[in-house]
Structure formats: structure tokens, C-alpha cells
């Protein structure tokens, strides 16, 4: 897994820098209305919190099973 991440960083990061993706993303986000940004944040937060809700009991059970303190 580390080799794959290292490959991506070493080979794609220079490409992203040449394409100025950070500037493009910043420009696009700054053009959004505040209501759209709020909508996006709420949507992402709901998805992440629901995943935590589902995974929480599994993590607790696994810590009890493996006696992790």
C-alpha cells in the first residue's frame, strides 16, 4: 500500500502542479453561493456521522473481543 501511495505522490503530484489544479479548485469553490457550500458541508457531515454510528458498535465489540484498552 505504501508503494502505491508513494508512486502516486511521486508521479502525479508534478502533473497536478503543472495543471494548477489547486487554483482551479479554489476558483470554483469561491464562485459557489454560501448556501451551496452549506448544503455540501451538511451532506458530507451526515454521511460521515452515519458511518461513525454504524462502525462505532463494531469497534467497541472488536476492542472487547481483542481486549484492547
N, CA, C and O of each residue as an XYZ file, in Angstrom:
276
protein
N       0.830     -1.200      0.000
C       0.000      0.000      0.000
C       0.869      1.257      0.000
O       0.567      2.228     -0.694
N       1.936      1.232      0.773
C       2.801      2.405      0.841
C       3.475      2.683     -0.498
O       3.660      3.840     -0.877
N       3.840      1.620     -1.214
C       4.489      1.809     -2.510
C       3.538      2.454     -3.502
O       3.948      3.291     -4.308
N       2.258      2.065     -3.446
C       1.270      2.664     -4.332
C       1.083      4.143     -4.056
O       1.023      4.955     -4.978
N       0.992      4.485     -2.781
C       0.831      5.893     -2.398
C       2.072      6.686     -2.789
O       1.973      7.815     -3.271
N       3.226      6.094     -2.581
C       4.477      6.755     -2.935
C       4.543      6.996     -4.444
O       4.970      8.060     -4.891
N       4.118      6.001     -5.220
C       4.101      6.137     -6.677
C       3.197      7.288     -7.099
O       3.575      8.120     -7.924
N       2.005      7.323     -6.525
C       1.050      8.384     -6.881
C       1.624      9.747     -6.540
O       1.552     10.675     -7.346
N       2.193      9.870     -5.350
C       2.754     11.157     -4.931
C       3.885     11.578     -5.865
O       3.948     12.727     -6.301
N       4.771     10.643     -6.164
C       5.941     10.979     -6.979
C       5.607     11.261     -8.441
O       6.266     12.082     -9.079
N       4.597     10.592     -8.973
C       4.312     10.730    -10.399
C       3.162     11.676    -10.736
O       3.171     12.311    -11.791
N       2.194     11.772     -9.867
C       1.034     12.601    -10.184
C       1.108     14.006     -9.600
O       0.515     14.935    -10.150
N       1.820     14.173     -8.504
C       1.900     15.499     -7.894
C       2.509     16.529     -8.858
O       1.981     17.636     -8.967
N       3.605     16.199     -9.561
C       4.118     17.185    -10.528
C       3.108     17.514    -11.627
O       3.031     18.655    -12.084
N       2.345     16.522    -12.045
C       1.317     16.757    -13.060
C       0.250     17.708    -12.529
O      -0.155     18.644    -13.218
N      -0.204     17.463    -11.301
C      -1.202     18.338    -10.701
C      -0.680     19.759    -10.564
O      -1.422     20.722    -10.756
N       0.597     19.887    -10.232
C       1.182     21.223    -10.100
C       1.221     21.928    -11.450
O       0.965     23.129    -11.535
N       1.545     21.179    -12.511
C       1.582     21.779    -13.848
C       0.197     22.212    -14.314
O       0.056     23.209    -15.021
N      -0.814     21.464    -13.917
C      -2.178     21.791    -14.316
C      -2.798     22.886    -13.460
O      -3.868     23.399    -13.787
N      -2.132     23.247    -12.363
C      -2.628     24.268    -11.429
C      -4.012     23.908    -10.896
O      -4.898     24.759    -10.813
N      -4.186     22.639    -10.536
C      -5.481     22.180    -10.034
C      -5.905     22.906     -8.771
O      -7.093     23.161     -8.569
N      -4.937     23.245     -7.912
C      -5.305     23.956     -6.690
C      -5.943     25.301     -7.005
O      -6.897     25.707     -6.341
N      -5.429     25.989     -8.007
C      -6.020     27.276     -8.403
C      -7.411     27.088     -9.004
O      -8.319     27.877     -8.740
N      -7.572     26.055     -9.802
C      -8.865     25.782    -10.423
C      -9.915     25.460     -9.368
O     -11.032     25.975     -9.413
N      -9.546     24.597     -8.411
C     -10.484     24.229     -7.347
C     -10.831     25.453     -6.513
O     -12.001     25.676     -6.200
N      -9.837     26.242     -6.153
C     -10.094     27.444     -5.354
C     -11.036     28.396     -6.086
O     -11.943     28.966     -5.479
N     -10.823     28.566     -7.374
C     -11.677     29.446     -8.173
C     -13.116     28.926     -8.211
O     -14.068     29.693     -8.068
N     -13.258     27.625     -8.403
C     -14.591     27.027     -8.474
C     -15.323     27.161     -7.135
O     -16.495     27.536     -7.101
N     -14.639     26.858     -6.049
C     -15.271     26.922     -4.722
C     -15.637     28.353     -4.373
O     -16.696     28.600     -3.797
N     -14.780     29.288     -4.713
C     -15.086     30.685     -4.376
C     -16.269     31.226     -5.169
O     -16.866     32.234     -4.791
N     -16.610     30.557     -6.270
C     -17.751     31.020     -7.052
C     -19.086     30.457     -6.548
O     -20.150     30.893     -6.989
N     -19.029     29.494     -5.630
C     -20.256     28.920     -5.081
C     -20.959     29.924     -4.182
O     -20.324     30.748     -3.524
N     -22.274     29.837     -4.169
C     -23.041     30.607     -3.199
C     -22.841     29.964     -1.825
O     -22.604     28.760     -1.726
N     -22.937     30.770     -0.775
C     -22.760     30.263      0.576
C     -23.762     29.149      0.868
O     -23.422     28.170      1.532
N     -24.979     29.290      0.384
C     -25.999     28.260      0.622
C     -25.587     26.929      0.006
O     -25.869     25.875      0.577
N     -24.929     26.958     -1.142
C     -24.463     25.716     -1.781
C     -23.345     25.075     -0.957
O     -23.316     23.856     -0.787
N     -22.436     25.890     -0.451
C     -21.361     25.372      0.396
C     -21.921     24.751      1.669
O     -21.478     23.684      2.094
N     -22.892     25.418      2.275
C     -23.533     24.878      3.482
C     -24.190     23.535      3.178
O     -24.082     22.590      3.960
N     -24.861     23.460      2.053
C     -25.527     22.233      1.623
C     -24.505     21.090      1.483
O     -24.756     19.969      1.924
N     -23.371     21.384      0.872
C     -22.327     20.382      0.681
C     -21.758     19.910      2.017
O     -21.559     18.713      2.223
N     -21.498     20.849      2.922
C     -20.937     20.501      4.228
C     -21.915     19.640      5.015
O     -21.514     18.642      5.614
N     -23.184     20.010      5.022
C     -24.192     19.245      5.742
C     -24.324     17.844      5.154
O     -24.430     16.868      5.897
N     -24.320     17.738      3.846
C     -24.437     16.439      3.190
C     -23.268     15.524      3.554
O     -23.468     14.362      3.906
N     -22.074     16.045      3.470
C     -20.880     15.248      3.802
C     -20.882     14.875      5.272
O     -20.559     13.742      5.626
N     -21.242     15.815      6.129
C     -21.268     15.551      7.567
C     -22.262     14.460      7.910
O     -21.960     13.588      8.725
N     -23.446     14.489      7.306
C     -24.455     13.458      7.563
C     -23.927     12.080      7.190
O     -24.105     11.119      7.938
N     -23.279     11.984      6.037
C     -22.741     10.696      5.589
C     -21.668     10.193      6.550
O     -21.662      9.017      6.916
N     -20.771     11.069      6.956
C     -19.678     10.667      7.841
C     -20.201     10.278      9.226
O     -19.746      9.294      9.808
N     -21.147     11.045      9.747
C     -21.685     10.733     11.070
C     -22.476      9.429     11.060
O     -22.439      8.670     12.029
N     -23.186      9.170      9.973
C     -23.916      7.900      9.911
C     -22.943      6.731      9.850
O     -23.218      5.678     10.423
N     -21.826      6.890      9.178
C     -20.823      5.832      9.122
C     -20.226      5.603     10.510
O     -20.008      4.459     10.910
N     -19.965      6.669     11.235
C     -19.446      6.537     12.608
C     -20.474      5.815     13.471
O     -20.109      4.982     14.300
N     -21.754      6.128     13.283
C     -22.817      5.487     14.048
C     -22.845      3.984     13.801
O     -23.047      3.199     14.728
N     -22.640      3.588     12.548
C     -22.655      2.163     12.218
C     -21.365      1.456     12.642
O     -21.400      0.310     13.090
N     -20.251      2.131     12.502
C     -18.976      1.494     12.818
C     -18.644      1.507     14.310
O     -17.879      0.666     14.781
N     -19.208      2.444     15.046
C     -18.928      2.555     16.475
C     -19.135      1.263     17.238
O     -18.214      0.806     17.914
N     -20.317      0.652     17.156
C     -20.531     -0.607     17.869
C     -19.565     -1.713     17.434
O     -19.143     -2.525     18.257
N     -19.222     -1.744     16.171
C     -18.264     -2.757     15.689
C     -16.902     -2.547     16.324
O     -16.240     -3.508     16.718
N     -16.481     -1.294     16.426
C     -15.185     -1.008     17.036
C     -15.184     -1.349     18.521
O     -14.197     -1.869     19.041
N     -16.278     -1.060     19.194
C     -16.378     -1.384     20.618
C     -16.321     -2.892     20.810
O     -15.596     -3.386     21.673
N     -17.087     -3.622     20.006
C     -17.100     -5.082     20.108
C     -15.730     -5.668     19.810
O     -15.289     -6.593     20.492
N     -15.060     -5.142     18.809
C     -13.742     -5.684     18.467
C     -12.727     -5.372     19.559
O     -11.834     -6.179     19.821
N     -12.852     -4.210     20.200
C     -11.911     -3.894     21.279
C     -12.154     -4.791     22.483
O     -11.207     -5.149     23.183
N     -13.412     -5.161     22.739
C     -13.719     -6.078     23.832
C     -13.219     -7.479     23.472
O     -12.634     -8.165     24.310
N     -13.447     -7.896     22.245
C     -13.053     -9.221     21.798
C     -11.530     -9.380     21.855
O     -11.024    -10.417     22.283
N     -10.814     -8.359     21.427
C      -9.354     -8.434     21.408
C      -8.729     -7.866     22.683
O      -7.506     -7.780     22.800
N      -9.575     -7.483     23.631
C      -9.134     -6.930     24.920
C      -8.167     -5.756     24.753
O      -7.104     -5.714     25.372
N      -8.554     -4.819     23.915
C      -7.766     -3.616     23.707
C      -8.169     -2.607     24.766
O      -9.357     -2.401     25.014
N      -7.193     -1.984     25.386
C      -7.538     -0.996     26.432
C      -7.157      0.384     26.033
O      -7.375      1.328     26.792
